[in-house]
Amino acid sequence: MAEWNFHAAEAAIVAQLKAHCQAGPGAWARAVETRAVLASVAEEMQTVPAVYVVYDGYAVIDADAQRAVLAHRWLAVVAIGNATSGPEAAARNQEAGPMVADVFAALHGFMPPGSAGAMGGLPNSRMSAP
């Protein structure tokens, strides 16, 4: 049986984001990291702006005795430095908005090695457009 890595897509997603968000004239991300780095750094010590790639599980789409089709869910968390106090998130959301759009542009349609399909929103997911 061929060696298979359940989380092989992580490195490819990070590389895709680095190429898109840390290179060229529109570069803005000071860091593109994984959940391990995000978990190891206190919020006030994070390098910002940054993108953190976090695995969020999978769902079995179809299966039989010989095979299974899985849909993996990866999150791209955009971290920004905004000292706005209180529960008001509007200023933070507006600052992060163009960065979120850039992350979406980098990943929508991207096919990590070993994947059967391109990345993008799934029907009935939080990422689907109305």
Contact map, one row per residue, 1 for C-alpha under 8 A:
1110000000000000000000000000000000000000000000000000000000000000000000000000000000000000000000000000000000000000000000000000000000
1111000000000000000000000000000000000000000000000000000000000000000000000000000000000000000000000000000000000000000000000000000000
1111100000000000000000000000000000000000000000000000000000000000000000000000000000000000000000000000000000000000000000000000000000
0111110000000000000000000000000000000000000000000000000000000000000000000000000000000000000000000000000000000000000000000000000000
0011111100000000000000000000000000000000000000000000000000000000000000000000000000000000000000000000000000000000000000000000000000
0001111100000000000000000000000000000000000000000000000000000000000000000000000000000000000000000000000000000000000000000000000000
0000111111000000000000000000000000000000000000000000000000000000000000000000000000000000000000000000000000000000000000000000000000
0000111111110000000000000000000000000000000000000000000000000000000000000000000000000000000000000000000000000000110000000000000000
0000001111111000000000000000000000000000000000000000000000000000000000000000000000000000000000000000000000000001111000000000000000
0000001111111100000000000000000000000000000000000000101000000000000000000000000000000000000000000000000000000000000000000000000000
0000000111111110000000000000000000000000000000000000000000000000000000000000000000000000000000000000000000000000000000000000000000
0000000111111111000000000000000000000000000000000000000000000000000000000000000000000000000000000000000000000001100000000000000000
0000000011111111100000000000000000000000000000000000100000000000000000000000000000000000000000000000000000100001000000000000000000
0000000001111111110000000000000111000000000000000000100000000000000000000000000000000000000000000000000000000000000000000000000000
0000000000111111111000000000000000000000000000000000000000000000000000000000000000000000000000000000000000000000000000000000000000
0000000000011111111100000000000000000000000000000000000000000000000000000000000000000000000000000000000001100000000000000000000000
0000000000001111111111000000000100000000000000000000000000000000000000000000000000000000000000000000001001100000000000000000000000
0000000000000111111111100000100100000000000000000000000000000000000000000000000000000000000000000000000000000000000000000000000000
0000000000000011111111100000000000000000000000000000000000000000000000000000000000000000000000000000000000000000000000000000000000
0000000000000001111111110010000000000000000000000000000000000000000000000000000000000000000000000000011001000000000000000000000000
0000000000000000111111100111100000000000000000000000000000000000000000000000000000000000000000000000011001000000000000000000000000
0000000000000000111111110011111000000000000000000000000000000000000000000000000000000000000000000000000000000000000000000000000000
0000000000000000011111111110000000000000000000000000000000000000000000000000000000000000000000000000000000000000000000000000000000
0000000000000000000101111110000000000000000000000000000000000000000000000000000000000000000000000000000000000000000000000000000000
0000000000000000000000111110000000000000000000000000000000000000000000000000000000000000000000000000000000000000000000000000000000
0000000000000000000010111111000000000000000000000000000000000000000000000000000000000000000000000000000000000000000000000000000000
0000000000000000000111111111100000000000000000000000000000000000000000000000000000000000000000000000000000000000000000000000000000
0000000000000000000011000111110000000000000000001000000000000000000000000000000000000000000000000010000000000000000000000000000000
0000000000000000010011000011111100000000000000011110000000000000000000000000000000000000000000000000000000000000000000000000000000
0000000000000000000001000001111100000000000000111100000000000000000000000000000000000000000000000000000000000000000000000000000000
0000000000000000000001000000111110000000000000111110000000000000000000000000000000000000000000000000000000000000000000000000000000
0000000000000100110000000000111111000000000000000111100000000000000000000000000000000000000000000000000000000000000000000000000000
0000000000000100000000000000001111101100000000000111100000000000000000000000000000000000000000000000000000000000000000000000000000
0000000000000100000000000000000111111100000000000001110000000000000000000000000000000000000000000000000000000000000000000000000000
0000000000000000000000000000000011111110000000000001111000000000000000000000000000000000000000000000000000000000000000000000000000
0000000000000000000000000000000001111111000000000000000000000000000000000000000000000000000000000000000000000000000000000000000000
0000000000000000000000000000000011111111100000000000000000000000000000000000000000000000000000000000000000000000000000000000000000
0000000000000000000000000000000011111111100001000001000000000000000000000000000000000000000000000000000000000000000000000000000000
0000000000000000000000000000000000111111110000000000000000000000000000000000000000000000000000000000000000000000000000000000000000
0000000000000000000000000000000000011111110000000000000000000000000000000000000000000000000000000000000000000000000000000000000000
0000000000000000000000000000000000001111111011000000000000000000000000000000000000000000000000000000000000000000000000000000000000
0000000000000000000000000000000000000011111111000000000000000000000000000000000000000000000000000000000000000000000000000000000000
0000000000000000000000000000000000000000111111000000000000000000000000000000000000000000000000000000000000000000000000000000000000
0000000000000000000000000000000000000000011111000000000000000000000000000000000000000000000000000000000000000000000000000000000000
0000000000000000000000000000000000000000111111100000000000000000000000000000000000000000000000000000000000000000000000000000000000
0000000000000000000000000000000000000100111111110000000000000000000000000000000000000000000000000000000000000000000000000000000000
0000000000000000000000000000011000000000000011111100000000000000000000000000000000000000000000000000000000000000000000000000000000
0000000000000000000000000000111000000000000001111100000000000000000000000000001110000000000000000000000000000000000000000000000000
0000000000000000000000000001111000000000000000111110000000000000000000000000011110000000000000000000000000000000000000000000000000
0000000000000000000000000000111110000000000000111111000000000000000000000000011100000000000000000000000000000000000000000000000000
0000000000000000000000000000101110000000000000001111100000000000000000000001111000000000000000000000000000000000000000000000000000
0000000000000000000000000000000111100100000000000111110000000000000000000011111000000000000000000000000000000000000000000000000000
0000000001001100000000000000000111100000000000000011111000000000000000000111100000000000000000000000000000000000000000000000000000
0000000000000000000000000000000001100000000000000001111100000000000000000111100000000000000000000000000000000000000000000000000000
0000000001000000000000000000000000100000000000000000111110000000000000001110000000000000000000000000000000000000000000000000000000
0000000000000000000000000000000000000000000000000000011111000000000000011110000000000000000000000000000000000000000000000000000000
0000000000000000000000000000000000000000000000000000001111100000000000011100000000000000000000000000000000000000000000000000000000
0000000000000000000000000000000000000000000000000000000111110000000001111000000000000000000000000000000000000000000000000000000000
0000000000000000000000000000000000000000000000000000000011111000000001110000000000000000000000000000000000000000000000000000000000
0000000000000000000000000000000000000000000000000000000001111110000111100000000000000000000000000000000000000000000000000000000000
0000000000000000000000000000000000000000000000000000000000111110000111100000000000000000000000000000000000000000000000000000000000
0000000000000000000000000000000000000000000000000000000000011111000111000000000000000000000000000000000000000000000000000000000000
0000000000000000000000000000000000000000000000000000000000011111111110000000000000000000000000000000000000000000000000000000000000
0000000000000000000000000000000000000000000000000000000000000111111100000000000000000000000000000000000000000000000000000000000000
0000000000000000000000000000000000000000000000000000000000000011111000000000000000000000000000000000000000000000000000000000000000
0000000000000000000000000000000000000000000000000000000000000011111100000000000000000000000000000000000000000000000000000000000000
0000000000000000000000000000000000000000000000000000000000000011111110000000000000000000000000000000000000000000000000000000000000
0000000000000000000000000000000000000000000000000000000000011111011111000000000000000000000000000000000000000000000000000000000000
0000000000000000000000000000000000000000000000000000000000011110001111100000000000000000000000000000000000000000000000000000000000
0000000000000000000000000000000000000000000000000000000001111100000111110000000000000000000000000000000000000000000000000000000000
0000000000000000000000000000000000000000000000000000000001111000000011111000000000000000000000000000000000000000000000000000000000
0000000000000000000000000000000000000000000000000000000111100000000001111100000000000000000000000000000000000000000000000000000000
0000000000000000000000000000000000000000000000000000001111000000000000111110000000000000000000000000000000000000000000000000000000
0000000000000000000000000000000000000000000000000000111110000000000000011111000000000000000000000000000000000000000000000000000000
0000000000000000000000000000000000000000000000000001111100000000000000001111100000000000000000000000000000000000000000000000000000
0000000000000000000000000000000000000000000000000011110000000000000000000111110000000000000000000000001000000000000000000000000000
0000000000000000000000000000000000000000000000000011110000000000000000000011111000000000000000000000000000000000000000000000000000
0000000000000000000000000000000000000000000000001111000000000000000000000001111100000000000000010011000000000000000000000000000000
0000000000000000000000000000000000000000000000011111000000000000000000000000111110000000000000010000000000000000000000000000000000
0000000000000000000000000000000000000000000000011100000000000000000000000000011111000000000100110000000000000000000000000000000000
0000000000000000000000000000000000000000000000011000000000000000000000000000001111100000000000000000000000000000000000000000000000
0000000000000000000000000000000000000000000000000000000000000000000000000000000111110000000100000000000000000000000000000000000000
0000000000000000000000000000000000000000000000000000000000000000000000000000000011111000000000000000000000000000000000000000000000
0000000000000000000000000000000000000000000000000000000000000000000000000000000001111101101100000000000000000000000000000000000000
0000000000000000000000000000000000000000000000000000000000000000000000000000000000111111000000000000000000000000000000000000000000
0000000000000000000000000000000000000000000000000000000000000000000000000000000000011111000000000000000000000000000000000000000000
0000000000000000000000000000000000000000000000000000000000000000000000000000000000001111100000000000000000000000000000000000000000
0000000000000000000000000000000000000000000000000000000000000000000000000000000000011111111000000000000000000000000000000000000000
0000000000000000000000000000000000000000000000000000000000000000000000000000000000010011111110000000000000000000000000000000000000
0000000000000000000000000000000000000000000000000000000000000000000000000000000000000001111111000000000000000000000000000000000000
0000000000000000000000000000000000000000000000000000000000000000000000000000000000010001111111100000000000000000000000000000000000
0000000000000000000000000000000000000000000000000000000000000000000000000000000101010000111111110000000000000000000000000000000000
0000000000000000000000000000000000000000000000000000000000000000000000000000000000000000111111111000000000000000000000000000000000
0000000000000000000000000000000000000000000000000000000000000000000000000000000000000000011111111100000000000000000000000000000000
0000000000000000000000000000000000000000000000000000000000000000000000000000000100000000001111111110000000000000000000000000000000
0000000000000000000000000000000000000000000000000000000000000000000000000000011100000000000111111111000000000000000000000000000000
0000000000000000000000000000000000000000000000000000000000000000000000000000000000000000000011111111100000000000000000000000000000
0000000000000000000000000000000000000000000000000000000000000000000000000000000000000000000001111111110000000000000000000000000000
0000000000000000000000000001000000000000000000000000000000000000000000000000010000000000000000111111111000000000000000000000000000
0000000000000000000000000000000000000000000000000000000000000000000000000000010000000000000000011111111100000000000000000000000000
0000000000000000000000000000000000000000000000000000000000000000000000000000000000000000000000001111111110000000000000000000000000
0000000000000000000110000000000000000000000000000000000000000000000000000000000000000000000000000111111111000000000000000000000000
0000000000000000100110000000000000000000000000000000000000000000000000000001000000000000000000000011111111100000000000000000000000
0000000000000000000000000000000000000000000000000000000000000000000000000000000000000000000000000001111111110000000000000000000000
0000000000000000000000000000000000000000000000000000000000000000000000000000000000000000000000000000111111110000000000000000000000
0000000000000001100110000000000000000000000000000000000000000000000000000000000000000000000000000000011111110100000000000000000000
0000000000001001100000000000000000000000000000000000000000000000000000000000000000000000000000000000001111111100000000110000000000
0000000000000000000000000000000000000000000000000000000000000000000000000000000000000000000000000000000111111100000001110000000000
0000000000000000000000000000000000000000000000000000000000000000000000000000000000000000000000000000000000111110000001110000000000
0000000000000000000000000000000000000000000000000000000000000000000000000000000000000000000000000000000001111111000001100000000000
0000000000000000000000000000000000000000000000000000000000000000000000000000000000000000000000000000000000001111101111100000000000
0000000010011000000000000000000000000000000000000000000000000000000000000000000000000000000000000000000000000111111001100000000000
0000000110010000000000000000000000000000000000000000000000000000000000000000000000000000000000000000000000000011111000000000000000
0000000110000000000000000000000000000000000000000000000000000000000000000000000000000000000000000000000000000001111100000000000000
0000000010000000000000000000000000000000000000000000000000000000000000000000000000000000000000000000000000000011111111000000000000
0000000000000000000000000000000000000000000000000000000000000000000000000000000000000000000000000000000000000010011111000000000000
0000000000000000000000000000000000000000000000000000000000000000000000000000000000000000000000000000000000000010001111100000000000
0000000000000000000000000000000000000000000000000000000000000000000000000000000000000000000000000000000000011111001111110000000000
0000000000000000000000000000000000000000000000000000000000000000000000000000000000000000000000000000000000111111000011111000000000
0000000000000000000000000000000000000000000000000000000000000000000000000000000000000000000000000000000000111000000001111100001000
0000000000000000000000000000000000000000000000000000000000000000000000000000000000000000000000000000000000000000000000111110111100
0000000000000000000000000000000000000000000000000000000000000000000000000000000000000000000000000000000000000000000000011111101100
0000000000000000000000000000000000000000000000000000000000000000000000000000000000000000000000000000000000000000000000001111100100
0000000000000000000000000000000000000000000000000000000000000000000000000000000000000000000000000000000000000000000000000111110100
0000000000000000000000000000000000000000000000000000000000000000000000000000000000000000000000000000000000000000000000001111111100
0000000000000000000000000000000000000000000000000000000000000000000000000000000000000000000000000000000000000000000000001001111100
0000000000000000000000000000000000000000000000000000000000000000000000000000000000000000000000000000000000000000000000011100111110
0000000000000000000000000000000000000000000000000000000000000000000000000000000000000000000000000000000000000000000000001111111111
0000000000000000000000000000000000000000000000000000000000000000000000000000000000000000000000000000000000000000000000000000001111
0000000000000000000000000000000000000000000000000000000000000000000000000000000000000000000000000000000000000000000000000000000111
